[in-house]
Amino acid sequence: MVWNAIVRLLDHPGLIQAEIDRRREAARNADPLRKREEELHREQVRVEKSSERLVTAYQEGLLTLAQLRQRMPALRGVATLSPRSSFSIPYRPPR
């Protein structure tokens, strides 16, 4: 019985590909909440890195204080938007 199934799969490799495609699609659609959490975490990391770069540029004399003050509020605005848009979902690091 098992052997017949193996021979059938070997005779029709399209069946294997169809199963792989089906499982990939299922994995993509599996957990939208988890995907959203990961997106928000990536955005948070991006904003933090951008803030750090701006402060470093200021410390190295590449930006004036006025330029730093002009650019930081935009990043703070993005940073405060992210938690609201997550509906207060606590972050769980990806496994």
BAKOL-797622 format. One record per atom (N, C-alpha, C): residue number from 1; residue in three letters; atom name; y, x, z. Coordinates in steps of 0.1 Angstrom, whole numbers, plus 5000, padded with zeros to 4 digits. Atoms other than C-alpha are relative to their C-alpha. Layout:
<atoms>
+-----+-----+------+------+------+------+
|   n | res | atom |   py |   px |   pz |
+-----+-----+------+------+------+------+
| NUM | ALA |   CA |    Y |    X |    Z |
...
+-----+-----+------+------+------+------+
</atoms>
This chain:
<atoms>
+-----+-----+------+------+------+------+
|   n | res | atom |   py |   px |   pz |
+-----+-----+------+------+------+------+
|   1 | MET |    N | 4988 | 5008 | 5000 |
|   1 | MET |   CA | 5000 | 5000 | 5000 |
|   1 | MET |    C | 5013 | 5009 | 5000 |
|   2 | VAL |    N | 4989 | 4991 | 4999 |
|   2 | VAL |   CA | 5025 | 5027 | 5010 |
|   2 | VAL |    C | 5000 | 5009 | 4987 |
|   3 | TRP |    N | 5001 | 4992 | 5012 |
|   3 | TRP |   CA | 5013 | 5049 | 4982 |
|   3 | TRP |    C | 5005 | 4993 | 4987 |
|   4 | ASN |    N | 4995 | 5008 | 5011 |
|   4 | ASN |   CA | 5019 | 5021 | 4957 |
|   4 | ASN |    C | 5015 | 4999 | 4999 |
|   5 | ALA |    N | 4985 | 5001 | 4999 |
|   5 | ALA |   CA | 5055 | 5018 | 4969 |
|   5 | ALA |    C | 5006 | 5013 | 4996 |
|   6 | ILE |    N | 4995 | 4987 | 5003 |
|   6 | ILE |   CA | 5060 | 5055 | 4966 |
|   6 | ILE |    C | 4999 | 5003 | 4984 |
|   7 | VAL |    N | 5002 | 4998 | 5015 |
|   7 | VAL |   CA | 5046 | 5056 | 4930 |
|   7 | VAL |    C | 5010 | 4991 | 4993 |
|   8 | ARG |    N | 4990 | 5009 | 5007 |
|   8 | ARG |   CA | 5068 | 5026 | 4921 |
|   8 | ARG |    C | 5014 | 5006 | 5000 |
|   9 | LEU |    N | 4987 | 4994 | 4999 |
|   9 | LEU |   CA | 5099 | 5044 | 4934 |
|   9 | LEU |    C | 5001 | 5012 | 4991 |
|  10 | LEU |    N | 4999 | 4989 | 5009 |
|  10 | LEU |   CA | 5090 | 5075 | 4915 |
|  10 | LEU |    C | 5000 | 4996 | 4985 |
|  11 | ASP |    N | 4999 | 5005 | 5014 |
|  11 | ASP |   CA | 5085 | 5055 | 4883 |
|  11 | ASP |    C | 5013 | 4994 | 4997 |
|  12 | HIS |    N | 4987 | 5007 | 5003 |
|  12 | HIS |   CA | 5119 | 5038 | 4887 |
|  12 | HIS |    C | 5010 | 5006 | 5010 |
|  13 | PRO |    N | 4990 | 4993 | 4992 |
|  13 | PRO |   CA | 5144 | 5063 | 4901 |
|  13 | PRO |    C | 5013 | 4992 | 5002 |
|  14 | GLY |    N | 4989 | 5008 | 4998 |
|  14 | GLY |   CA | 5171 | 5037 | 4896 |
|  14 | GLY |    C | 5000 | 4991 | 5013 |
|  15 | LEU |    N | 5002 | 5007 | 4987 |
|  15 | LEU |   CA | 5157 | 5018 | 4926 |
|  15 | LEU |    C | 5006 | 5008 | 5012 |
|  16 | ILE |    N | 4995 | 4991 | 4989 |
|  16 | ILE |   CA | 5165 | 5048 | 4948 |
|  16 | ILE |    C | 5015 | 5001 | 5000 |
|  17 | GLN |    N | 4986 | 4999 | 5001 |
|  17 | GLN |   CA | 5200 | 5051 | 4935 |
|  17 | GLN |    C | 5007 | 4987 | 5004 |
|  18 | ALA |    N | 4994 | 5013 | 4996 |
|  18 | ALA |   CA | 5206 | 5014 | 4939 |
|  18 | ALA |    C | 5000 | 4998 | 5015 |
|  19 | GLU |    N | 5001 | 5001 | 4985 |
|  19 | GLU |   CA | 5195 | 5016 | 4976 |
|  19 | GLU |    C | 5011 | 5010 | 5006 |
|  20 | ILE |    N | 4989 | 4990 | 4995 |
|  20 | ILE |   CA | 5218 | 5047 | 4981 |
|  20 | ILE |    C | 5013 | 4993 | 4999 |
|  21 | ASP |    N | 4987 | 5006 | 5002 |
|  21 | ASP |   CA | 5247 | 5028 | 4966 |
|  21 | ASP |    C | 5002 | 4988 | 5010 |
|  22 | ARG |    N | 4999 | 5012 | 4991 |
|  22 | ARG |   CA | 5240 | 4997 | 4987 |
|  22 | ARG |    C | 5003 | 5005 | 5014 |
|  23 | ARG |    N | 4998 | 4995 | 4987 |
|  23 | ARG |   CA | 5239 | 5018 | 5019 |
|  23 | ARG |    C | 5014 | 5006 | 5001 |
|  24 | ARG |    N | 4987 | 4995 | 5000 |
|  24 | ARG |   CA | 5271 | 5036 | 5010 |
|  24 | ARG |    C | 5011 | 4989 | 5002 |
|  25 | GLU |    N | 4991 | 5011 | 5000 |
|  25 | GLU |   CA | 5289 | 5004 | 5004 |
|  25 | GLU |    C | 5000 | 4993 | 5014 |
|  26 | ALA |    N | 5001 | 5005 | 4987 |
|  26 | ALA |   CA | 5276 | 4990 | 5037 |
|  26 | ALA |    C | 5007 | 5008 | 5011 |
|  27 | ALA |    N | 4994 | 4990 | 4990 |
|  27 | ALA |   CA | 5288 | 5021 | 5056 |
|  27 | ALA |    C | 5015 | 4999 | 4998 |
|  28 | ARG |    N | 4985 | 5001 | 5002 |
|  28 | ARG |   CA | 5323 | 5018 | 5040 |
|  28 | ARG |    C | 5006 | 4988 | 5006 |
|  29 | ASN |    N | 4995 | 5013 | 4995 |
|  29 | ASN |   CA | 5326 | 4982 | 5051 |
|  29 | ASN |    C | 4996 | 4997 | 5015 |
|  30 | ALA |    N | 5006 | 5002 | 4987 |
|  30 | ALA |   CA | 5309 | 4987 | 5085 |
|  30 | ALA |    C | 5009 | 4996 | 5011 |
|  31 | ASP |    N | 4992 | 5002 | 4988 |
|  31 | ASP |   CA | 5336 | 4989 | 5111 |
|  31 | ASP |    C | 5015 | 5002 | 4997 |
|  32 | PRO |    N | 4986 | 4998 | 5003 |
|  32 | PRO |   CA | 5372 | 4982 | 5100 |
|  32 | PRO |    C | 5008 | 5003 | 5012 |
|  33 | LEU |    N | 4993 | 4996 | 4988 |
|  33 | LEU |   CA | 5384 | 4985 | 5136 |
|  33 | LEU |    C | 5000 | 5015 | 5003 |
|  34 | ARG |    N | 5002 | 4985 | 4998 |
|  34 | ARG |   CA | 5370 | 5020 | 5139 |
|  34 | ARG |    C | 5009 | 5007 | 4990 |
|  35 | LYS |    N | 4992 | 4994 | 5010 |
|  35 | LYS |   CA | 5386 | 5029 | 5106 |
|  35 | LYS |    C | 5015 | 5000 | 5003 |
|  36 | ARG |    N | 4986 | 5001 | 4996 |
|  36 | ARG |   CA | 5420 | 5016 | 5118 |
|  36 | ARG |    C | 5003 | 5009 | 5011 |
|  37 | GLU |    N | 4998 | 4990 | 4989 |
|  37 | GLU |   CA | 5417 | 5036 | 5150 |
|  37 | GLU |    C | 5001 | 5014 | 4995 |
|  38 | GLU |    N | 4999 | 4987 | 5006 |
|  38 | GLU |   CA | 5410 | 5067 | 5130 |
|  38 | GLU |    C | 5013 | 5003 | 4992 |
|  39 | GLU |    N | 4988 | 4999 | 5007 |
|  39 | GLU |   CA | 5439 | 5060 | 5107 |
|  39 | GLU |    C | 5012 | 5002 | 5009 |
|  40 | LEU |    N | 4988 | 4999 | 4991 |
|  40 | LEU |   CA | 5463 | 5056 | 5136 |
|  40 | LEU |    C | 5000 | 5014 | 5007 |
|  41 | HIS |    N | 5001 | 4986 | 4994 |
|  41 | HIS |   CA | 5450 | 5088 | 5152 |
|  41 | HIS |    C | 5005 | 5010 | 4991 |
|  42 | ARG |    N | 4996 | 4991 | 5010 |
|  42 | ARG |   CA | 5455 | 5107 | 5120 |
|  42 | ARG |    C | 5016 | 5000 | 4999 |
|  43 | GLU |    N | 4985 | 5002 | 5001 |
|  43 | GLU |   CA | 5491 | 5093 | 5118 |
|  43 | GLU |    C | 5007 | 5006 | 5012 |
|  44 | GLN |    N | 4994 | 4995 | 4988 |
|  44 | GLN |   CA | 5498 | 5102 | 5154 |
|  44 | GLN |    C | 5000 | 5016 | 4999 |
|  45 | VAL |    N | 5001 | 4986 | 5001 |
|  45 | VAL |   CA | 5486 | 5138 | 5148 |
|  45 | VAL |    C | 5010 | 5005 | 4990 |
|  46 | ARG |    N | 4991 | 4996 | 5010 |
|  46 | ARG |   CA | 5507 | 5140 | 5117 |
|  46 | ARG |    C | 5015 | 5000 | 5005 |
|  47 | VAL |    N | 4987 | 5001 | 4994 |
|  47 | VAL |   CA | 5538 | 5129 | 5135 |
|  47 | VAL |    C | 5003 | 5011 | 5010 |
|  48 | GLU |    N | 4999 | 4989 | 4990 |
|  48 | GLU |   CA | 5532 | 5153 | 5164 |
|  48 | GLU |    C | 5002 | 5014 | 4993 |
|  49 | LYS |    N | 4999 | 4987 | 5007 |
|  49 | LYS |   CA | 5528 | 5182 | 5140 |
|  49 | LYS |    C | 5014 | 5001 | 4993 |
|  50 | SER |    N | 4986 | 5000 | 5006 |
|  50 | SER |   CA | 5560 | 5172 | 5121 |
|  50 | SER |    C | 5010 | 5003 | 5010 |
|  51 | SER |    N | 4990 | 4998 | 4989 |
|  51 | SER |   CA | 5579 | 5171 | 5154 |
|  51 | SER |    C | 5000 | 5015 | 5004 |
|  52 | GLU |    N | 5002 | 4986 | 4996 |
|  52 | GLU |   CA | 5565 | 5205 | 5164 |
|  52 | GLU |    C | 5007 | 5009 | 4989 |
|  53 | ARG |    N | 4994 | 4991 | 5011 |
|  53 | ARG |   CA | 5576 | 5220 | 5130 |
|  53 | ARG |    C | 5015 | 4999 | 5000 |
|  54 | LEU |    N | 4985 | 5001 | 5000 |
|  54 | LEU |   CA | 5611 | 5206 | 5133 |
|  54 | LEU |    C | 5005 | 5008 | 5012 |
|  55 | VAL |    N | 4995 | 4992 | 4989 |
|  55 | VAL |   CA | 5615 | 5221 | 5168 |
|  55 | VAL |    C | 4998 | 5015 | 4998 |
|  56 | THR |    N | 5001 | 4986 | 5004 |
|  56 | THR |   CA | 5601 | 5254 | 5156 |
|  56 | THR |    C | 5010 | 5005 | 4991 |
|  57 | ALA |    N | 4989 | 4997 | 5010 |
|  57 | ALA |   CA | 5625 | 5254 | 5127 |
|  57 | ALA |    C | 5013 | 5002 | 5007 |
|  58 | TYR |    N | 4988 | 4999 | 4992 |
|  58 | TYR |   CA | 5653 | 5248 | 5151 |
|  58 | TYR |    C | 5001 | 5013 | 5008 |
|  59 | GLN |    N | 5000 | 4988 | 4992 |
|  59 | GLN |   CA | 5642 | 5275 | 5174 |
|  59 | GLN |    C | 5001 | 5013 | 4992 |
|  60 | GLU |    N | 4999 | 4988 | 5008 |
|  60 | GLU |   CA | 5640 | 5300 | 5146 |
|  60 | GLU |    C | 5013 | 5000 | 4992 |
|  61 | GLY |    N | 4987 | 5000 | 5006 |
|  61 | GLY |   CA | 5675 | 5291 | 5134 |
|  61 | GLY |    C | 5000 | 4994 | 4986 |
|  62 | LEU |    N | 5001 | 5006 | 5014 |
|  62 | LEU |   CA | 5663 | 5273 | 5102 |
|  62 | LEU |    C | 5007 | 4987 | 4999 |
|  63 | LEU |    N | 4994 | 5013 | 4999 |
|  63 | LEU |   CA | 5678 | 5240 | 5113 |
|  63 | LEU |    C | 5011 | 5001 | 5011 |
|  64 | THR |    N | 4989 | 5001 | 4990 |
|  64 | THR |   CA | 5711 | 5233 | 5131 |
|  64 | THR |    C | 4996 | 4989 | 5010 |
|  65 | LEU |    N | 5002 | 5010 | 4990 |
|  65 | LEU |   CA | 5711 | 5211 | 5162 |
|  65 | LEU |    C | 5003 | 4986 | 4994 |
|  66 | ALA |    N | 4997 | 5013 | 5007 |
|  66 | ALA |   CA | 5727 | 5183 | 5141 |
|  66 | ALA |    C | 4989 | 4996 | 4991 |
|  67 | GLN |    N | 5011 | 5003 | 5009 |
|  67 | GLN |   CA | 5699 | 5185 | 5115 |
|  67 | GLN |    C | 4988 | 4995 | 5008 |
|  68 | LEU |    N | 5011 | 5004 | 4991 |
|  68 | LEU |   CA | 5673 | 5183 | 5143 |
|  68 | LEU |    C | 5002 | 4986 | 5005 |
|  69 | ARG |    N | 4997 | 5013 | 4994 |
|  69 | ARG |   CA | 5690 | 5154 | 5159 |
|  69 | ARG |    C | 4999 | 4989 | 4989 |
|  70 | GLN |    N | 5000 | 5010 | 5011 |
|  70 | GLN |   CA | 5692 | 5136 | 5125 |
|  70 | GLN |    C | 4985 | 4997 | 4996 |
|  71 | ARG |    N | 5014 | 5002 | 5004 |
|  71 | ARG |   CA | 5655 | 5141 | 5117 |
|  71 | ARG |    C | 4990 | 4995 | 5010 |
|  72 | MET |    N | 5010 | 5004 | 4989 |
|  72 | MET |   CA | 5638 | 5135 | 5151 |
|  72 | MET |    C | 4999 | 4985 | 5001 |
|  73 | PRO |    N | 5001 | 5014 | 4998 |
|  73 | PRO |   CA | 5647 | 5098 | 5154 |
|  73 | PRO |    C | 4990 | 4993 | 4990 |
|  74 | ALA |    N | 5009 | 5006 | 5010 |
|  74 | ALA |   CA | 5628 | 5090 | 5122 |
|  74 | ALA |    C | 4986 | 5002 | 5004 |
|  75 | LEU |    N | 5013 | 4998 | 4995 |
|  75 | LEU |   CA | 5597 | 5106 | 5136 |
|  75 | LEU |    C | 4996 | 4992 | 5012 |
|  76 | ARG |    N | 5002 | 5008 | 4988 |
|  76 | ARG |   CA | 5601 | 5089 | 5169 |
|  76 | ARG |    C | 4997 | 4985 | 4996 |
|  77 | GLY |    N | 5002 | 5014 | 5005 |
|  77 | GLY |   CA | 5603 | 5056 | 5150 |
|  77 | GLY |    C | 4986 | 4998 | 4995 |
|  78 | VAL |    N | 5014 | 5001 | 5005 |
|  78 | VAL |   CA | 5570 | 5062 | 5133 |
|  78 | VAL |    C | 4991 | 5001 | 5012 |
|  79 | ALA |    N | 5009 | 4999 | 4988 |
|  79 | ALA |   CA | 5554 | 5073 | 5166 |
|  79 | ALA |    C | 5000 | 4988 | 5008 |
|  80 | THR |    N | 5000 | 5012 | 4992 |
|  80 | THR |   CA | 5565 | 5042 | 5183 |
|  80 | THR |    C | 4994 | 4988 | 4993 |
|  81 | LEU |    N | 5005 | 5010 | 5008 |
|  81 | LEU |   CA | 5554 | 5020 | 5155 |
|  81 | LEU |    C | 4984 | 5000 | 5001 |
|  82 | SER |    N | 5014 | 4999 | 5001 |
|  82 | SER |   CA | 5518 | 5032 | 5155 |
|  82 | SER |    C | 4993 | 4993 | 5012 |
|  83 | PRO |    N | 5007 | 5007 | 4989 |
|  83 | PRO |   CA | 5508 | 5020 | 5190 |
|  83 | PRO |    C | 5001 | 4985 | 4999 |
|  84 | ARG |    N | 4998 | 5015 | 5001 |
|  84 | ARG |   CA | 5523 | 4985 | 5183 |
|  84 | ARG |    C | 4991 | 4995 | 4989 |
|  85 | SER |    N | 5008 | 5005 | 5011 |
|  85 | SER |   CA | 5504 | 4982 | 5150 |
|  85 | SER |    C | 4985 | 5001 | 5003 |
|  86 | SER |    N | 5015 | 4999 | 4997 |
|  86 | SER |   CA | 5471 | 4991 | 5167 |
|  86 | SER |    C | 4996 | 4989 | 5009 |
|  87 | PHE |    N | 5003 | 5011 | 4990 |
|  87 | PHE |   CA | 5473 | 4960 | 5190 |
|  87 | PHE |    C | 4994 | 5006 | 5013 |
|  88 | SER |    N | 5004 | 4994 | 4987 |
|  88 | SER |   CA | 5469 | 4983 | 5220 |
|  88 | SER |    C | 4985 | 5004 | 5001 |
|  89 | ILE |    N | 5014 | 4995 | 5001 |
|  89 | ILE |   CA | 5435 | 4996 | 5209 |
|  89 | ILE |    C | 5000 | 5014 | 5006 |
|  90 | PRO |    N | 5000 | 4986 | 4995 |
|  90 | PRO |   CA | 5426 | 5027 | 5230 |
|  90 | PRO |    C | 4993 | 5009 | 4989 |
|  91 | TYR |    N | 5005 | 4991 | 5010 |
|  91 | TYR |   CA | 5418 | 5057 | 5209 |
|  91 | TYR |    C | 4986 | 5005 | 5005 |
|  92 | ARG |    N | 5013 | 4994 | 4998 |
|  92 | ARG |   CA | 5382 | 5068 | 5207 |
|  92 | ARG |    C | 4998 | 5011 | 4989 |
|  93 | PRO |    N | 5001 | 4990 | 5010 |
|  93 | PRO |   CA | 5377 | 5102 | 5190 |
|  93 | PRO |    C | 4988 | 4997 | 4991 |
|  94 | PRO |    N | 5012 | 5002 | 5009 |
|  94 | PRO |   CA | 5354 | 5101 | 5159 |
|  94 | PRO |    C | 4988 | 5008 | 5005 |
|  95 | ARG |    N | 5012 | 4994 | 4996 |
|  95 | ARG |   CA | 5318 | 5109 | 5165 |
|  95 | ARG |    C | 4995 | 5009 | 4989 |
+-----+-----+------+------+------+------+
</atoms>
